[in-house]
């Protein structure tokens, strides 16, 4: 079958005009899945152990979120690169070895450049190896897709997880201590000591918010908020589609 190229973006095949997807159309489903539809913390509910343990303030959440994001990108990229050379029988041990190597490198780098924050996060940095979200994306997506899509998937899955960590940490810090971005100097240097926001001088804080039960309550509220937004969007979408289905010619 003959095919005439029209330009870089479109081509004719018989009577059908085929348009190559642009960059956004190519990666849009991956972006939406990572940030919202399949968010690993709010929908898949994976990696909750470190998320609940270290999210007692925003900076701790940001530190662990960035470490998880980098590991996700490295593991997704390497798994996609070698997927044609690894047999099904040994794929899981190989994936775990890749993830463990990436986590070890991140752990050493954080210990070298963010030593105090590394001490605060403690065992939860090495425990990224056991984060089900990372092995899950390697097995479910990176092992079946090309490198570019695997990297984009790792990045946006990591960003989605990071945003939940920071949002939950900020919520708990605000209610528990009445501050926001406290200890920012642990990541951004001495100049960041002045970044701390105090919302009330005489605020005593709510201890429950910074304790483990506060983490469960906060995450539950975030999940409820996401579900409420999804329900509202579906209601609006249905209200638009029903009149069109009844009378498709009505303007």
Number of C-alpha atoms within 10 A of each C-alpha: 4 7 9 10 12 10 9 8 11 13 16 15 12 10 6 8 11 12 12 12 11 10 8 10 10 12 15 12 12 22 21 16 17 22 21 19 16 17 23 26 23 23 14 13 13 18 19 18 13 20 26 21 17 25 32 27 26 26 26 27 28 24 23 24 24 18 20 27 20 18 27 29 24 19 28 33 24 19 28 22 17 15 19 10 8 14 10 8 8 9 18 15 10 15 23 17 14 19 26 19 16 20 24 16 14 19 20 15 13 19 15 11 12 18 15 14 20 23 13 13 19 14 12 20 22 17 14 25 22 15 18 16 24 28 21 13 20 30 17 11 18 28 23 15 19 16 19 15 19 27 21 18 28 30 24 22 29 26 22 24 28 25 19 24 31 24 19 27 29 25 25 30 24 24 19 21 21 21 22 22 23 23 20 21 18 20 19 13 11 11 9 15 14 12 14 14 12 15 12 11 8 8 13 11 17 16 12 14 22 23 16 15 12 22 23 17 14 20 24 13 13 18 17 13 13 16 14 12 12 14 12 12 12 12 11 11 11 11 11 11 11 11 11 12 10 9 9 10 7 8 5
